[in-house]
Amino acid sequence: MGDPGLFKLQFAPFSSALDVGFWHELTQKKLNEYRLDEAPKDIKGYYYNGDSAGLPARLTLEFSAFDMSAPTPAHCCPAVGTLYNTNTLESFKTADKKLLLEQAANEIWESIKSGAALENPVLLNKFLLLTFADLKKYHFYYWFCYPALCLPESIPLIQGPVGLDQRFSSKQIQALERAYDDLCQTEGVTALPYFLIKYDDNMVRVSLLKHYSDFFQGQRIKSSSFQSVEVLCFRDRTMQGARDIAHSIIFEVKLPEMAFSPDCPKAVGWEKNQKGGMGPRMVNLSECMDPKRLAESSVDLNLKLMCWRLVPTLDLEKVVSVKCLLLGAGTLGCNVARTLMGWGVRHVTFVDNAKISYSNPVRQPLYEFEDCLGGGKPKALAAADRLQKIFPGVNARGFNMSIPMPGHPVNFSNITLEQARKDVEQLEQLIESHDVIFLLMDTRESRWLPAVIAASKRKLVINAALGFDTFVVMRHGLKKPKQQGAGDLCPNHSVASADLLGSSLFANIPGYKLGCYFCNDVVAPGDSTRDRTLDQQCTVSRPGLAMIAGALAVELMVSVLQHPEGGYAIASSSDDRMNEPPTSLGLVPHQIRGFLSRFDNVLPVSLAFDKCTACSSKVLDQYEREGFNFLAKVFNSSQSFLEDLTGLTLLHQETQAAEIWDMSDDETI
Amino acid sequence: MGDPGLFKLQFAPFSSALDVGFWHELTQKKLNEYRLDEAPKDIKGYYYNGDSAGLPARLTLEFSAFDMSAPTPAHCCPAVGTLYNTNTLESFKTADKKLLLEQAANEIWESIKSGAALENPVLLNKFLLLTFADLKKYHFYYWFCYPALCLPESIPLIQGPVGLDQRFSSKQIQALERAYDDLCQTEGVTALPYFLIKYDDNMVRVSLLKHYSDFFQGQRIKSSSFQSVEVLCFRDRTMQGARDIAHSIIFEVKLPEMAFSPDCPKAVGWEKNQKGGMGPRMVNLSECMDPKRLAESSVDLNLKLMCWRLVPTLDLEKVVSVKCLLLGAGTLGCNVARTLMGWGVRHVTFVDNAKISYSNPVRQPLYEFEDCLGGGKPKALAAADRLQKIFPGVNARGFNMSIPMPGHPVNFSNITLEQARKDVEQLEQLIESHDVIFLLMDTRESRWLPAVIAASKRKLVINAALGFDTFVVMRHGLKKPKQQGAGDLCPNHSVASADLLGSSLFANIPGYKLGCYFCNDVVAPGDSTRDRTLDQQCTVSRPGLAMIAGALAVELMVSVLQHPEGGYAIASSSDDRMNEPPTSLGLVPHQIRGFLSRFDNVLPVSLAFDKCTACSSKVLDQYEREGFNFLAKVFNSSQSFLEDLTGLTLLHQETQAAEIWDMSDDETI
C-alpha cells in the first residue's frame, strides 16, 4: 500500500569505530580471561549525536567496551553488543554470519513485541562484533554488524525532513532543551537514546518510552490511530561554547500497516569493508605499538598459552616474579639465564670475575666474538647487557666480583683482606635480596661461601655442576626457619640418623632434611685451581651437557616453586616416577644426576650430613656468630680447619678413607 | 795458579730470541701432539755470526724449532736444545732448574770427555727451554738456559783480543775465506760452528775438529804442550754486497792446568729476565694475534681437550667436518645450531620461511629484540648472521624459503606451482650437499618432503619434536645404499615382519631397519596448520625442553658419527644402558623420548613400517621415478592419496582404528 508519490524513509548505517584501546583490551582479555573460550561475550559501545554534519554515525568501542558497568562518556548513548571472538582465522571465516544476524534481529524483535524495548530502549541499539585476534602478529580481523529490521514494506515520508529550527520557534527549542536536560538529570544520564516528545506552541514536554501511556493520555494525537508519527532526530552539540540543538531534524512518517505477524522480519546489518564490499576488515597494530611493550606482551603470551589448555593450575606469577642470583656467568650461567628468560623471569643478577675469552661464545650463549676483543669484556656485565638486548623488559644486573674461597688466603695484606670483607658483604647483600641462588661456578670451593650464606638466610639454592658427560643438578636442603626455636633449627642432624635405619631410607624426605652439595664430601673444599692442567682448567664437557644441565636447573626451580611447600617439599626419587606427581609440572627431586653416554637421568636423594663443611649447624652457627672473622679463618686456613670444626677429622681417623667414595672432588661426578 | 797480571777470558751469554712462530708452533704441538705429555722434547735453534757490532749474540727459535731435520738458515749455526713444557704454571714455577742445568752440563762434559764433541761439536751448543703455555690467554711463560761450564780456575788472556785485520794480511784473510768456504762446501753447510785453523804467512788451512790429529800432525804447535791456544772468533758478514770477515777477533789464551777430574765442573746459564733478575719471562701474544684466528684456535682447544685425557679415541674430524642442514630456525633450530657450534661444526645451513616475532628471542637463542623490529628479520638469514657473530670461522648460510607440504595445494596457479617446483629443487640440492639433515620444524607435515628426499639420498636424518613437557629426538633409519641391487634395497620390509616374531623384537636392529618419524603413523600427513588455535600455533612447551631436545639431537648425531657404521649402527635401547657402549661416547639409540615431568628419558627402538607414508619403498620408488610430478600430486591431494599409495587405506579397513595409538599427531608425543 505504499504511496508512490512519497519519499521513503532510509536508515543510515552505523560505522564501526574500533579504538586501539579496544584491541589492546581484547588482547588482555584473550590472554588472561577468555583464553580458548569462544562463547559470546557482552560488550558495550557508544555513539554521539553531536558530531559535525558530514561525519558518519559512528559506533565507538574502546578499552572500556568489556566492562558492562563502565560509564558511558558524557552526552553519548550506549549500545550493547555481543562479541564473537574466534580462536582461529578459519573459524572466523567460516562463522555463520547469517545465523548470528538472524539471532540478534530476533532478540530485537522479541524485545519489541514483549515491550521490553519500551522499558529499556537500549535493547534496540544492539550490535554484533565478530573478531579474530592474531596475537603473534598483532593483526586483528573483525566484522561489525548493526542489525536493522527490514519491514515488509517501506516507510513513506509524509513530511520533511526539515531542520528543527524550521519547525520550532526558538522558544520551543529552548523549552525542548530544558525538558530534555531535566529528564536526563532525573534519569542520571547525560544523553537519552530515545524519548517521547509532545509539544504545542507554548510548551514542550519529553518523557521516557516506558511512560508512553501516561504521557500521551488525554493528549491530542497528531495522526489519528497512529497512522503517522512525527520523528525528531535529536542532535545535541556544543559549538564555540554554545549549546545547539537547532540542527536536529524532524519529519513525519506514515506507519506501515503491519499485520501482527509473529515472525521477525528479515534483517540486514553486516558492515561493508573499506573496499565497499561485504567482507571483514583487518587492522595491523604491530607497527603502531611500542616495540618494547609488544615484546613484553608477546613473551607473556607464550607463557599464558601453557596455562590455558595444558596446565591450568600453573601459578605463573610465582615463577615470573622470582628474583634469581646466578653465581657464575659461564657455560652453565648463560644457559640457566636463557631458560629463565623463557620462563618469563624478569629479575636476573649475574656474579662472575672472569673476562670473555675467545673460546667462550660457541659454548656460552650470551656472548659473541666482539665481546672477546681487547682482552674480553667482564662476563657478568656482558651477560646482563645481553639479556637486555634479548628482552628489554628484563631487569638484569651484573657484578664483576670474586667470591672468596676456602684455602685461598686473603690475609696477605690489608688490601686483600679488606677486599675480601667487601666481597663477602656484597655477596651477603645479593643473596639476601634474591629468592633463588644458582651455584654455577666451575670450581668446588667457590661454591662453599654462597652455600653457607644461602643456608643461613634460608634461600633456595639450585646447584649445577658438570663432568665430561655427566652432570648433577640439585636443590640444597632448605633448613627450617630460624624462628621455630633452636631445638627445631636443624632437626636433620638428629633425625637423619634415625632415618638411616629401616627401609624408608630415602622415601619421603622433606626439604629441610636434604643434603647440600658438600654433604657427600668427606674432605673440606680447598684450593683446587692452583695446580690444574689445561683440561682441568677448562670445563671440558660434551657441548650439549651444559645446555641440558642449565635447562634442568631452571625446570627444577620452577617445579619446586610450584610445590605448595616450595623448598620444603618432599624429595621425589626415581621410584616416584610411577606415582602421582606432587605438582602440576611433575616431580620435585632432590638431585638429577645425568649420564649423557646413556641418555639417562637418575634422581638420587641424600640426607644432610651432620659433619658437612657447608650446611652443618657447626658451620652455620659459627658463621652466624662470628661473621667475617670466621670466614677469614676458613679462607686463610688449610682445609683441616673446616674438617676439625665439623668433626670430619675425627671421622677420617675413625674410618678407612678407602671405604668412602669421594663423589665430587674436582667437579667430576 | 792464575796470573794476576793477565786479563781473563769472559763469555758473553746468548740472548734467547723466541719468534712468534715458535709459540704458534708450540701451541699446535701442545694441542695436537704433546697434549698432557710433559716429557722433555728435542728442539733446535740457531745463531748467526754476521750480526752488526753491538747486537747481543742471539739464539733464535722459530716455528721450525720442533723439526729436528729442518735445515738451518743460511750462514747460521745450529744449536740443539731440550724443551720442558709444563702443563701448569705451578709446575713451571716449581721445576728444579738447578737439576736441569746440572744434567745438561753433565751431558756436555761427557761429550767432551768421550770425544763425542770433537766428532759433533754441535753437542757443545746445548740449551734448555722451560715453558708453560697458557693457551686460554695466549700467555707464554719461559726460561731459557745456555749452560756454560765454570772451570775451577779462570782462563787468562795471553794476547788480544784484536781484530783479525790487525793480525792477518788481506791475503791471509782471503785465504781464510776460501779455506772456510771450501770446508763448508765439502760438509754441505753454509756455516760451521767450530773449526780448526792453521796458518803461516803464505797459507791458511782449516779443518773439522774431529780431524785434529791429522790436521796438526807434523805442524809446529805455537805453544808447546798446549799451554796456550790461539782462538779465532770467526765473524762472517756481508755488508753492502761485500763479504767481510775482517772484524772477526783473535786472541790467545793460556789453557788451565786441569787435573783430569772426572767430575763435571759446575755450570751457569739460566738467562736473566727483562728486569735483569733471575726469573722467567712472559710473552702475551693475545694482542698481536689476529682475533679471528685466535677465536678459531681457542675453539679448537676446548674440543681437543676432550680427546687428550677423556676420550682419546674420539674422532673429532668426523664431527668438525660434517655439513649440517637445519630445517627450521625456531626454538629447536637455534638450540641445535648452538650445540653444533660447541662441537666445532663449521658448516651450518638454515632453512626457514618465518620472520622473527617479539616472542621469539627469549626462547630462540640466536635472536634479539632488535631482530623483531620492522616486521622481523627472516629467521634463516638472521640465524646465519648470528652464527658468524658468535664465531667468524663458521660457514653459515640461511635460505628464506618454504617447504611444500602434503595437503597444502600448490596448483592454484602456475605461479605457485612453479614456486613449489623451485622450492623442491632447492631443497633437493641442499639435502644433496649436506651430510646430516635436522628436521626441526613445528608441524608434522612439513617434515614429510625432507624425510622422503633424505631417505632417497641416504642422508642421516636427525629429527626432533616437542610436546608440552615431552620430546622425541630420533635418527631416521638409513636405507641401504642403492648400489647393492634392487633386491637388497629395502630389506627392512621383508625382514621386519620376520623380526617381529620372537623375543629379539627390538634387539640388535641395524640402522637400515629402523623406522622414520612417520613410521609409527597410521595417517598420512595433511594440513594441520589450517585450523589450529593459538596454543597449537605456538609451540607451547616448557622453556627448558627445546634446549634439552636440541642438545640431545646434536649429541645423538655425534654419537652416530663416532660409530664405525654411522647411520647403519645397531640401535641401542634402554636395556643397553648396562652393557658395554658401542662408541667412546656411549650409546647410539634410535629414539630418545624424554619426559620432563619425570626427568626421565627412554630409548625406544622401532622398525621401519612397510606402509610408511614417507620412507616405504612405494613412496621412495614413486618419488625417484616421477620426481616433482609425484610430489605435486601429494601436495595437492588429500591425505588419502598417500594412504592409498602405501596401502594404509587397506590397513585402516582391516584394523579397528581404535586399537591403534596415534602417537605423533599434532606433534604431541
Interface residues (C-beta under 8 A of the other chain):
Chain A: L36 N87 T88 E90 S91 L135 K136 K137 S286 E287 P291 K292 L294 A295 S297 S298 V299 L301 N302 L305 M306 W308 R309 L310 V311 N335 R338 T339 M341 G342 W343 G344 S357 Y358 S359 P361 V362 R363 P365 Y367 E368 F369 E370 C372 L373 G375 K389 I390 F391 P392 F468 D469 R530 D531 R532 T533 L534 D535 Q537 C538 V540 R542 P543 G544 L545 M547 I548 G550 A551 L552 V554 E555 V558 R577 P581 L585 G586 L587 P589 I592 L596 S597 R598 F599 D600 N601 L603
Chain B: L36 N87 T88 E90 S91 L135 K136 K137 S286 P291 K292 L294 A295 S297 S298 V299 L301 N302 L305 M306 W308 R309 L310 V311 N335 R338 T339 M341 G342 W343 G344 S357 Y358 S359 P361 V362 R363 P365 Y367 E368 F369 E370 C372 L373 G375 K389 I390 F391 P392 F468 D469 R530 D531 R532 T533 L534 D535 Q537 C538 V540 R542 P543 G544 L545 M547 I548 G550 A551 L552 V554 E555 V558 R577 P581 L585 G586 L587 P589 I592 L596 S597 R598 F599 D600 N601 L603
